[in-house]
């Protein structure tokens, strides 16, 4: 397996380090043209067409814009793609373009589960029919800095929990591209973007990123709650989201998977 990577933020750095520990150091990086002269221990390119012929898997850790810009070209080349940018698929055109590209290239887009668990349960429950799915995301105010939450809340002076978004997963994923990938993951695994309800909360009393999923359907009901830590150098980036990328790659290598 020859791996390439997009993104050098907190998640990208974690993924690169973990891959190196497993003897799978990235062979190529897809970067902005202005950075092509940077020193690196792998091939640097600015377009998917320039990736080495032997790259078999690309890993997207760079957000929605990177998946939208590079995803179709990567998939058309027949290179599988692992991405944490699930929220980008809330745009129906983006989802269609990625689907078409994967069909043309006979490749696959693997969506890493991100900061949430129990998606296998939700996928199974979908078979029998889901009547209601709700995702609730709760973070400390600093975790919402740089997001649309700042339009309705004074995050610096917040003294109690405040809800700054209630709506569908499609709107949440679109309006909060750096904060609501979990909502997108829940939607894709379960009832869909338009049928999944989302509530986003800024809470000065919490130190972890708290994710809750409530679902009912023919299967019965469940309530999942995860208190996730962030990566040390990024209050918006979930450690579990970064770990889920490595897990997705390991599943592709494994002879027996679960």
C-alpha positions as CSV (number, residue, x, y, z in Angstrom):
1,X,0.0,0.0,0.0
2,X,1.5,3.4,-1.1
3,X,-0.2,6.3,0.6
4,X,-0.4,10.0,-0.2
5,X,-1.8,12.7,2.1
6,X,-3.6,16.1,1.8
7,X,-3.4,18.5,4.8
8,X,-0.7,19.4,7.3
9,X,-3.0,20.6,10.1
10,X,-3.4,18.9,13.5
11,X,-5.2,15.9,12.1
12,X,-2.8,15.6,9.1
13,X,0.2,15.7,11.4
14,X,-1.2,13.1,13.7
15,X,-2.0,10.8,10.7
16,X,1.4,11.2,9.2
17,X,3.1,10.4,12.5
18,X,1.0,7.3,13.1
19,X,1.5,6.1,9.6
20,X,5.3,6.4,10.0
21,X,5.1,4.4,13.2
22,X,3.4,1.6,11.2
23,X,5.9,1.7,8.4
24,X,3.5,3.4,6.0
25,X,5.0,6.8,5.8
26,X,3.2,8.9,3.1
27,X,5.0,8.7,-0.2
28,X,3.4,11.9,-1.6
29,X,1.7,15.1,-0.5
30,X,-0.8,17.1,-2.4
31,X,0.0,20.7,-1.5
32,X,-0.6,24.3,-2.7
33,X,1.6,25.2,-5.6
34,X,3.3,27.9,-3.6
35,X,4.7,25.2,-1.2
36,X,6.2,22.9,-3.9
37,X,9.7,24.0,-3.0
38,X,9.2,23.1,0.7
39,X,11.7,20.4,2.0
40,X,9.9,17.1,2.4
41,X,10.8,13.4,2.6
42,X,8.2,12.6,0.0
43,X,7.0,13.7,-3.5
44,X,5.2,17.1,-3.5
45,X,2.6,17.8,-6.1
46,X,-0.2,20.4,-6.6
47,X,-2.6,18.4,-8.6
48,X,-3.9,14.8,-8.5
49,X,-2.8,14.2,-12.1
50,X,0.8,14.6,-10.9
51,X,0.6,12.0,-8.2
52,X,3.1,9.1,-8.6
53,X,1.6,6.1,-10.6
54,X,2.0,3.7,-7.6
55,X,0.0,5.7,-5.1
56,X,-2.9,3.4,-4.1
57,X,-4.6,5.4,-1.3
58,X,-4.9,9.1,-0.7
59,X,-5.8,10.5,2.8
60,X,-7.7,13.8,3.0
61,X,-7.2,15.6,6.3
62,X,-7.6,19.1,4.9
63,X,-11.3,19.9,5.1
64,X,-14.2,20.4,2.8
65,X,-12.5,22.6,0.2
66,X,-9.7,20.0,-0.3
67,X,-12.2,17.2,-0.9
68,X,-14.2,19.3,-3.3
69,X,-11.1,20.5,-5.2
70,X,-9.1,17.3,-5.4
71,X,-11.5,14.4,-4.6
72,X,-13.0,13.8,-8.0
73,X,-9.6,13.9,-9.8
74,X,-8.1,11.4,-7.3
75,X,-11.0,9.0,-7.7
76,X,-11.1,9.3,-11.5
77,X,-7.4,8.2,-11.5
78,X,-8.5,5.0,-9.8
79,X,-6.9,5.9,-6.4
80,X,-9.0,5.2,-3.3
81,X,-9.6,8.1,-1.0
82,X,-10.0,8.2,2.8
83,X,-11.6,11.4,4.0
84,X,-12.6,13.1,7.3
85,X,-14.5,15.8,5.4
86,X,-17.9,14.1,5.5
87,X,-19.8,17.4,5.8
88,X,-18.9,18.3,2.2
89,X,-21.4,15.6,1.0
90,X,-24.2,17.8,2.4
91,X,-23.9,19.6,-1.0
92,X,-25.8,17.3,-3.4
93,X,-23.6,18.4,-6.3
94,X,-20.4,17.5,-4.5
95,X,-21.8,14.1,-3.6
96,X,-22.9,13.4,-7.2
97,X,-19.5,14.5,-8.5
98,X,-17.6,12.2,-6.1
99,X,-19.9,9.3,-6.9
100,X,-19.5,9.8,-10.7
101,X,-15.7,10.1,-10.3
102,X,-15.5,6.9,-8.2
103,X,-17.6,5.1,-10.8
104,X,-15.3,6.3,-13.7
105,X,-12.2,5.4,-11.8
106,X,-13.5,2.1,-10.3
107,X,-12.3,3.5,-7.0
108,X,-13.8,4.0,-3.5
109,X,-14.3,7.0,-1.2
110,X,-14.0,5.8,2.4
111,X,-15.5,8.2,4.9
112,X,-13.7,7.9,8.2
113,X,-16.1,7.7,11.1
114,X,-14.6,10.7,12.8
115,X,-15.3,11.7,16.4
116,X,-18.4,9.5,16.8
117,X,-19.0,5.8,17.4
118,X,-21.9,3.3,17.0
119,X,-22.3,4.1,13.3
120,X,-22.4,0.4,12.5
121,X,-25.5,0.1,14.8
122,X,-27.1,3.1,13.1
123,X,-26.4,1.6,9.6
124,X,-27.9,-1.7,10.7
125,X,-31.0,0.0,12.2
126,X,-31.5,1.9,8.9
127,X,-32.3,-1.4,7.2
128,X,-35.4,-1.9,9.4
129,X,-36.3,1.8,9.2
130,X,-35.5,4.7,11.5
131,X,-38.3,7.0,12.8
132,X,-36.1,9.6,14.4
133,X,-32.3,10.4,14.7
134,X,-30.9,13.4,16.7
135,X,-27.3,14.5,17.1
136,X,-26.3,16.9,19.9
137,X,-22.9,18.4,19.8
138,X,-21.6,20.2,22.9
139,X,-18.2,22.0,23.1
140,X,-16.5,24.6,25.3
141,X,-16.8,28.1,23.8
142,X,-13.3,28.1,22.5
143,X,-14.2,25.0,20.4
144,X,-16.7,27.1,18.4
145,X,-14.3,30.0,17.7
146,X,-14.1,30.9,14.0
147,X,-17.6,29.3,13.4
148,X,-21.1,30.7,12.8
149,X,-21.7,30.5,16.6
150,X,-19.9,33.8,16.9
151,X,-22.8,35.5,15.1
152,X,-25.3,34.7,17.9
153,X,-23.1,34.3,21.0
154,X,-20.4,36.2,22.8
155,X,-18.2,33.1,23.3
156,X,-15.7,35.0,25.5
157,X,-18.2,36.0,28.1
158,X,-20.5,33.0,28.1
159,X,-21.4,31.8,31.6
160,X,-23.9,29.1,30.9
161,X,-24.7,26.6,28.2
162,X,-26.3,28.2,25.1
163,X,-27.7,26.5,22.0
164,X,-26.6,28.4,18.8
165,X,-28.0,26.0,16.2
166,X,-31.0,23.8,15.8
167,X,-31.9,22.3,12.4
168,X,-31.1,19.6,9.9
169,X,-27.8,17.9,9.5
170,X,-27.6,19.3,5.9
171,X,-27.7,22.9,7.2
172,X,-25.4,22.1,10.1
173,X,-22.7,20.5,7.9
174,X,-23.0,23.5,5.4
175,X,-22.9,26.3,8.0
176,X,-20.3,24.7,10.3
177,X,-17.8,23.1,7.9
178,X,-15.1,22.8,10.6
179,X,-17.3,21.7,13.4
180,X,-20.1,19.5,12.2
181,X,-18.5,16.6,10.4
182,X,-20.0,14.4,13.2
183,X,-23.5,15.5,12.3
184,X,-22.7,14.5,8.7
185,X,-21.4,11.1,9.8
186,X,-24.6,10.4,11.7
187,X,-26.7,11.5,8.8
188,X,-24.8,9.4,6.2
189,X,-25.0,6.3,8.4
190,X,-28.6,6.8,9.4
191,X,-31.6,8.7,8.3
192,X,-30.0,11.1,5.8
193,X,-29.1,14.8,5.9
194,X,-32.6,16.2,5.8
195,X,-34.1,13.8,8.3
196,X,-31.4,14.0,10.9
197,X,-32.0,16.6,13.6
198,X,-29.0,18.5,15.0
199,X,-28.5,20.7,18.1
200,X,-25.1,22.5,18.7
201,X,-24.3,23.9,22.1
202,X,-21.5,26.1,23.6
203,X,-21.0,25.2,27.2
204,X,-18.4,26.8,29.4
205,X,-18.8,24.0,32.0
206,X,-17.3,21.3,29.8
207,X,-13.7,20.6,28.9
208,X,-14.3,17.8,26.4
209,X,-16.1,17.7,23.1
210,X,-19.4,15.8,23.9
211,X,-21.3,14.0,21.2
212,X,-24.7,12.4,21.7
213,X,-26.8,10.4,19.3
214,X,-30.4,9.4,20.0
215,X,-32.2,7.1,17.6
216,X,-35.5,5.2,17.5
217,X,-36.9,2.9,14.9
218,X,-38.1,-0.7,14.1
219,X,-35.0,-2.0,16.0
220,X,-35.9,-0.2,19.2
221,X,-33.9,2.7,20.5
222,X,-30.4,3.7,21.6
223,X,-28.6,6.7,23.2
224,X,-24.9,7.1,22.7
225,X,-22.7,9.7,24.5
226,X,-19.0,10.2,23.8
227,X,-16.8,12.7,25.7
228,X,-13.9,13.1,23.3
229,X,-10.5,14.8,23.9
230,X,-9.2,17.2,21.3
231,X,-5.7,17.1,19.7
232,X,-3.2,19.0,21.9
233,X,-2.6,21.8,19.3
234,X,-6.2,22.2,18.0
235,X,-9.4,22.7,20.2
236,X,-11.6,22.0,17.1
237,X,-9.9,18.8,16.1
238,X,-11.0,15.5,17.7
239,X,-8.4,13.0,18.7
240,X,-10.8,10.2,17.8
241,X,-11.4,11.7,14.4
242,X,-7.7,11.5,13.7
243,X,-7.5,8.0,15.0
244,X,-10.5,7.0,12.8
245,X,-8.4,7.7,9.7
246,X,-5.7,5.3,10.8
247,X,-8.4,2.7,11.6
248,X,-9.9,3.1,8.1
249,X,-6.5,2.5,6.5
250,X,-5.9,-0.5,8.7
251,X,-9.2,-2.0,7.7
252,X,-8.2,-1.8,4.0
253,X,-5.1,-3.7,4.8
254,X,-6.7,-6.4,7.0
255,X,-7.6,-9.8,5.7
256,X,-10.4,-10.0,8.3
257,X,-12.3,-6.9,9.2
258,X,-15.1,-5.9,11.6
